[in-house]
Amino acid sequence: QVRLVESGGGLVQAGGSLRLSCAASGLTFSTYVMSWFRQAPGKEREFVATISWVAATYYGDSVQGRFAIARDNAKNTVSLQMNNLKPEDTAVYFCAAPRVPWNVLGRTPADYEYWGQGTQVTVSS
């Protein structure tokens, strides 16, 4: 049974930083692309970042240059370092693994099979 568990969310002022972490189990982690999505109230779930099995990274336009995704295959974890946070970054952040493990091009929720429960990030102005 695949399980993804996020942690690290919280309340931060604009301009601040947070680091999210996702612990994965039940899958061959080192062979999977891993991604972060977010969903703000009343909005669709939005792609944030992806990291391939060889640590190639891809970012959504709104977070490029501010966020950094990383993975530790020895610990089966993926992290998201978020810097220079803005109020519009406020959302529930989800860790996800794709239906096709090596699909590094997936940018929509339909491309993903496994999801964590999410962690709330709130950025105050």
DRENPA-3360 file (N, C-alpha, C; in nm, 2 decimals, always signed):
BEGIN
1 = QVRLVESG = +0.08/-0.12/+0.00/+0.00/+0.00/+0.00/+0.09/+0.12/+0.00 ~ +0.07/+0.21/-0.10/+0.15/+0.33/-0.11/+0.09/+0.43/-0.01 ~ +0.19/+0.50/+0.06/+0.15/+0.60/+0.15/+0.24/+0.72/+0.14 ~ +0.19/+0.84/+0.13/+0.26/+0.97/+0.12/+0.22/+1.05/+0.23 ~ +0.31/+1.10/+0.31/+0.28/+1.18/+0.43/+0.35/+1.31/+0.43 ~ +0.28/+1.42/+0.42/+0.35/+1.56/+0.41/+0.36/+1.61/+0.56 ~ +0.46/+1.70/+0.57/+0.47/+1.77/+0.70/+0.54/+1.90/+0.67 ~ +0.54/+1.99/+0.77/+0.62/+2.12/+0.76/+0.54/+2.24/+0.72;
9 = GGLVQAGG = +0.41/+2.23/+0.70/+0.33/+2.35/+0.67/+0.31/+2.44/+0.80 ~ +0.26/+2.55/+0.78/+0.24/+2.65/+0.89/+0.20/+2.78/+0.84 ~ +0.21/+2.88/+0.93/+0.18/+3.02/+0.91/+0.31/+3.10/+0.90 ~ +0.33/+3.18/+0.80/+0.45/+3.25/+0.78/+0.42/+3.39/+0.72 ~ +0.50/+3.49/+0.76/+0.48/+3.62/+0.70/+0.53/+3.63/+0.55 ~ +0.48/+3.72/+0.48/+0.53/+3.74/+0.34/+0.68/+3.77/+0.34 ~ +0.75/+3.70/+0.25/+0.89/+3.72/+0.24/+0.97/+3.61/+0.32 ~ +0.89/+3.53/+0.40/+0.96/+3.43/+0.48/+0.97/+3.30/+0.40;
17 = SLRLSCAA = +1.02/+3.20/+0.48/+1.05/+3.07/+0.42/+0.98/+2.95/+0.50 ~ +0.95/+2.84/+0.43/+0.91/+2.72/+0.49/+0.97/+2.60/+0.41 ~ +0.99/+2.49/+0.47/+1.03/+2.37/+0.41/+0.93/+2.26/+0.43 ~ +0.88/+2.21/+0.33/+0.78/+2.09/+0.34/+0.86/+1.97/+0.31 ~ +0.81/+1.86/+0.37/+0.87/+1.73/+0.35/+0.76/+1.63/+0.33 ~ +0.79/+1.52/+0.25/+0.70/+1.42/+0.22/+0.77/+1.28/+0.23 ~ +0.72/+1.20/+0.32/+0.78/+1.07/+0.34/+0.69/+0.97/+0.26 ~ +0.76/+0.88/+0.18/+0.69/+0.79/+0.10/+0.72/+0.65/+0.14;
25 = SGLTFSTY = +0.62/+0.56/+0.13/+0.64/+0.42/+0.16/+0.55/+0.34/+0.07 ~ +0.58/+0.21/+0.05/+0.50/+0.12/-0.03/+0.52/+0.13/-0.18 ~ +0.63/+0.20/-0.22/+0.66/+0.21/-0.36/+0.81/+0.21/-0.38 ~ +0.86/+0.17/-0.50/+1.01/+0.18/-0.52/+1.04/+0.32/-0.55 ~ +1.07/+0.39/-0.44/+1.08/+0.54/-0.44/+1.18/+0.59/-0.55 ~ +1.30/+0.52/-0.55/+1.40/+0.57/-0.64/+1.37/+0.57/-0.79 ~ +1.27/+0.49/-0.82/+1.23/+0.49/-0.97/+1.11/+0.58/-1.00 ~ +1.06/+0.65/-0.90/+0.94/+0.73/-0.93/+0.98/+0.88/-0.94;
33 = VMSWFRQA = +0.92/+0.95/-1.04/+0.91/+1.09/-1.04/+0.82/+1.13/-0.92 ~ +0.86/+1.24/-0.85/+0.78/+1.29/-0.74/+0.75/+1.43/-0.76 ~ +0.63/+1.47/-0.72/+0.58/+1.61/-0.75/+0.51/+1.67/-0.63 ~ +0.50/+1.80/-0.63/+0.42/+1.88/-0.54/+0.32/+1.96/-0.62 ~ +0.20/+1.96/-0.57/+0.08/+2.03/-0.62/+0.03/+2.12/-0.50 ~ -0.05/+2.22/-0.53/-0.12/+2.30/-0.43/-0.26/+2.33/-0.47 ~ -0.34/+2.36/-0.37/-0.48/+2.39/-0.40/-0.52/+2.50/-0.30 ~ -0.56/+2.61/-0.36/-0.61/+2.72/-0.28/-0.76/+2.71/-0.28;
41 = PGKEREFV = -0.83/+2.77/-0.18/-0.97/+2.76/-0.17/-1.04/+2.82/-0.29 ~ -1.13/+2.74/-0.35/-1.21/+2.78/-0.46/-1.13/+2.77/-0.60 ~ -1.01/+2.71/-0.59/-0.93/+2.70/-0.71/-0.90/+2.56/-0.74 ~ -0.86/+2.53/-0.87/-0.82/+2.40/-0.90/-0.68/+2.37/-0.85 ~ -0.65/+2.24/-0.84/-0.52/+2.19/-0.79/-0.42/+2.23/-0.90 ~ -0.31/+2.29/-0.85/-0.21/+2.35/-0.94/-0.07/+2.28/-0.93 ~ -0.01/+2.26/-1.04/+0.13/+2.20/-1.04/+0.23/+2.30/-0.98 ~ +0.32/+2.25/-0.89/+0.42/+2.33/-0.83/+0.56/+2.29/-0.88;
49 = ATISWVAA = +0.59/+2.17/-0.86/+0.73/+2.12/-0.89/+0.74/+1.97/-0.91 ~ +0.83/+1.93/-0.99/+0.86/+1.78/-1.01/+1.01/+1.76/-1.01 ~ +1.04/+1.64/-0.96/+1.18/+1.59/-0.96/+1.18/+1.45/-1.01 ~ +1.27/+1.43/-1.10/+1.29/+1.30/-1.16/+1.37/+1.20/-1.08 ~ +1.38/+1.08/-1.12/+1.46/+0.98/-1.04/+1.61/+1.02/-1.04 ~ +1.65/+1.10/-1.14/+1.79/+1.14/-1.14/+1.81/+1.29/-1.10 ~ +1.70/+1.34/-1.03/+1.70/+1.47/-0.97/+1.70/+1.59/-1.07 ~ +1.65/+1.56/-1.19/+1.62/+1.67/-1.28/+1.49/+1.74/-1.22;
57 = TYYGDSVQ = +1.49/+1.87/-1.22/+1.38/+1.95/-1.16/+1.30/+2.04/-1.26 ~ +1.17/+2.05/-1.23/+1.08/+2.13/-1.32/+0.99/+2.21/-1.23 ~ +0.96/+2.33/-1.26/+0.88/+2.42/-1.17/+0.76/+2.49/-1.25 ~ +0.66/+2.51/-1.17/+0.55/+2.60/-1.23/+0.60/+2.74/-1.24 ~ +0.54/+2.81/-1.33/+0.59/+2.95/-1.36/+0.58/+3.04/-1.23 ~ +0.48/+3.02/-1.15/+0.45/+3.11/-1.04/+0.55/+3.09/-0.93 ~ +0.63/+2.98/-0.93/+0.72/+2.95/-0.82/+0.87/+2.94/-0.86 ~ +0.89/+2.95/-0.99/+1.02/+2.94/-1.05/+1.11/+3.04/-0.99;
65 = GRFAIARD = +1.23/+3.00/-0.94/+1.32/+3.09/-0.88/+1.30/+3.12/-0.73 ~ +1.19/+3.07/-0.67/+1.16/+3.09/-0.53/+1.16/+2.96/-0.46 ~ +1.11/+2.85/-0.52/+1.10/+2.72/-0.46/+1.20/+2.63/-0.52 ~ +1.24/+2.53/-0.43/+1.34/+2.42/-0.48/+1.29/+2.29/-0.43 ~ +1.28/+2.19/-0.52/+1.24/+2.06/-0.49/+1.37/+1.97/-0.48 ~ +1.37/+1.88/-0.39/+1.48/+1.79/-0.37/+1.44/+1.65/-0.32 ~ +1.52/+1.55/-0.34/+1.48/+1.42/-0.30/+1.60/+1.35/-0.23 ~ +1.57/+1.26/-0.14/+1.67/+1.18/-0.07/+1.62/+1.03/-0.09;
73 = NAKNTVSL = +1.68/+0.96/-0.19/+1.63/+0.83/-0.22/+1.67/+0.73/-0.10 ~ +1.77/+0.76/-0.02/+1.80/+0.67/+0.09/+1.70/+0.68/+0.20 ~ +1.63/+0.79/+0.21/+1.53/+0.81/+0.31/+1.39/+0.81/+0.26 ~ +1.37/+0.79/+0.13/+1.24/+0.79/+0.07/+1.16/+0.92/+0.10 ~ +1.23/+1.03/+0.08/+1.17/+1.16/+0.11/+1.19/+1.26/-0.01 ~ +1.09/+1.35/-0.02/+1.10/+1.46/-0.11/+1.07/+1.58/-0.04 ~ +1.14/+1.69/-0.06/+1.12/+1.81/+0.01/+1.09/+1.93/-0.09 ~ +1.03/+2.03/-0.03/+1.01/+2.16/-0.11/+1.05/+2.27/-0.02;
81 = QMNNLKPE = +1.16/+2.34/-0.06/+1.20/+2.46/+0.01/+1.14/+2.58/-0.06 ~ +1.06/+2.65/+0.02/+0.99/+2.77/-0.03/+1.04/+2.89/+0.03 ~ +1.09/+2.98/-0.05/+1.15/+3.11/-0.01/+1.07/+3.22/-0.07 ~ +1.09/+3.34/-0.01/+1.03/+3.46/-0.05/+0.88/+3.44/-0.08 ~ +0.81/+3.38/+0.03/+0.67/+3.34/+0.01/+0.58/+3.47/+0.00 ~ +0.48/+3.45/-0.08/+0.38/+3.55/-0.10/+0.24/+3.51/-0.06 ~ +0.15/+3.60/-0.03/+0.02/+3.56/+0.02/-0.05/+3.47/-0.08 ~ -0.02/+3.49/-0.21/-0.08/+3.40/-0.31/-0.03/+3.26/-0.31;
89 = DTAVYFCA = +0.07/+3.23/-0.23/+0.12/+3.10/-0.21/+0.04/+3.02/-0.11 ~ -0.05/+3.09/-0.05/-0.14/+3.02/+0.05/-0.22/+2.91/-0.01 ~ -0.21/+2.79/+0.04/-0.28/+2.68/-0.02/-0.25/+2.55/+0.07 ~ -0.32/+2.45/+0.04/-0.29/+2.32/+0.09/-0.19/+2.26/-0.02 ~ -0.08/+2.21/+0.03/+0.03/+2.15/-0.05/+0.02/+2.00/-0.04 ~ +0.03/+1.94/-0.16/+0.02/+1.79/-0.17/+0.14/+1.73/-0.24 ~ +0.19/+1.62/-0.18/+0.29/+1.54/-0.25/+0.22/+1.44/-0.33 ~ +0.28/+1.41/-0.45/+0.21/+1.31/-0.54/+0.31/+1.23/-0.62;
97 = APRVPWNV = +0.27/+1.11/-0.65/+0.35/+1.02/-0.74/+0.26/+0.98/-0.86 ~ +0.32/+0.98/-0.98/+0.25/+0.96/-1.10/+0.20/+0.82/-1.13 ~ +0.10/+0.81/-1.22/+0.05/+0.68/-1.26/+0.16/+0.60/-1.33 ~ +0.23/+0.67/-1.42/+0.35/+0.61/-1.48/+0.47/+0.66/-1.41 ~ +0.55/+0.57/-1.34/+0.65/+0.62/-1.25/+0.75/+0.71/-1.31 ~ +0.78/+0.69/-1.44/+0.89/+0.78/-1.50/+0.83/+0.90/-1.57 ~ +0.71/+0.93/-1.56/+0.64/+1.04/-1.64/+0.68/+1.17/-1.58 ~ +0.79/+1.23/-1.63/+0.84/+1.35/-1.58/+0.76/+1.47/-1.64;
105 = LGRTPADY = +0.67/+1.44/-1.74/+0.60/+1.55/-1.80/+0.46/+1.58/-1.74 ~ +0.42/+1.50/-1.65/+0.29/+1.52/-1.59/+0.27/+1.65/-1.52 ~ +0.17/+1.73/-1.55/+0.15/+1.86/-1.49/+0.01/+1.87/-1.44 ~ -0.07/+1.77/-1.46/-0.21/+1.78/-1.42/-0.24/+1.67/-1.31 ~ -0.34/+1.69/-1.22/-0.37/+1.59/-1.12/-0.40/+1.46/-1.19 ~ -0.46/+1.46/-1.30/-0.50/+1.33/-1.37/-0.38/+1.24/-1.40 ~ -0.26/+1.30/-1.41/-0.14/+1.22/-1.43/-0.09/+1.15/-1.31 ~ -0.15/+1.17/-1.19/-0.10/+1.12/-1.07/-0.20/+1.02/-1.00;
113 = EYWGQGTQ = -0.14/+0.92/-0.95/-0.22/+0.81/-0.88/-0.22/+0.82/-0.73 ~ -0.10/+0.86/-0.68/-0.09/+0.85/-0.53/-0.07/+1.00/-0.48 ~ -0.15/+1.02/-0.37/-0.15/+1.16/-0.31/-0.14/+1.15/-0.16 ~ -0.07/+1.25/-0.10/-0.07/+1.26/+0.04/-0.20/+1.33/+0.09 ~ -0.21/+1.35/+0.22/-0.33/+1.42/+0.28/-0.32/+1.57/+0.27 ~ -0.20/+1.62/+0.24/-0.19/+1.77/+0.23/-0.14/+1.83/+0.36 ~ -0.08/+1.94/+0.34/-0.03/+2.03/+0.46/-0.06/+2.17/+0.42 ~ -0.12/+2.24/+0.52/-0.16/+2.38/+0.50/-0.04/+2.48/+0.51;
121 = VTVSS = -0.03/+2.56/+0.41/+0.06/+2.67/+0.41/-0.02/+2.80/+0.40 ~ +0.00/+2.89/+0.50/-0.06/+3.02/+0.50/+0.04/+3.13/+0.51 ~ +0.03/+3.22/+0.42/+0.13/+3.33/+0.41/+0.05/+3.46/+0.44 ~ +0.09/+3.53/+0.54/+0.02/+3.66/+0.58/+0.09/+3.78/+0.52 ~ +0.01/+3.88/+0.49/+0.07/+4.00/+0.43/+0.11/+4.10/+0.53;
% end
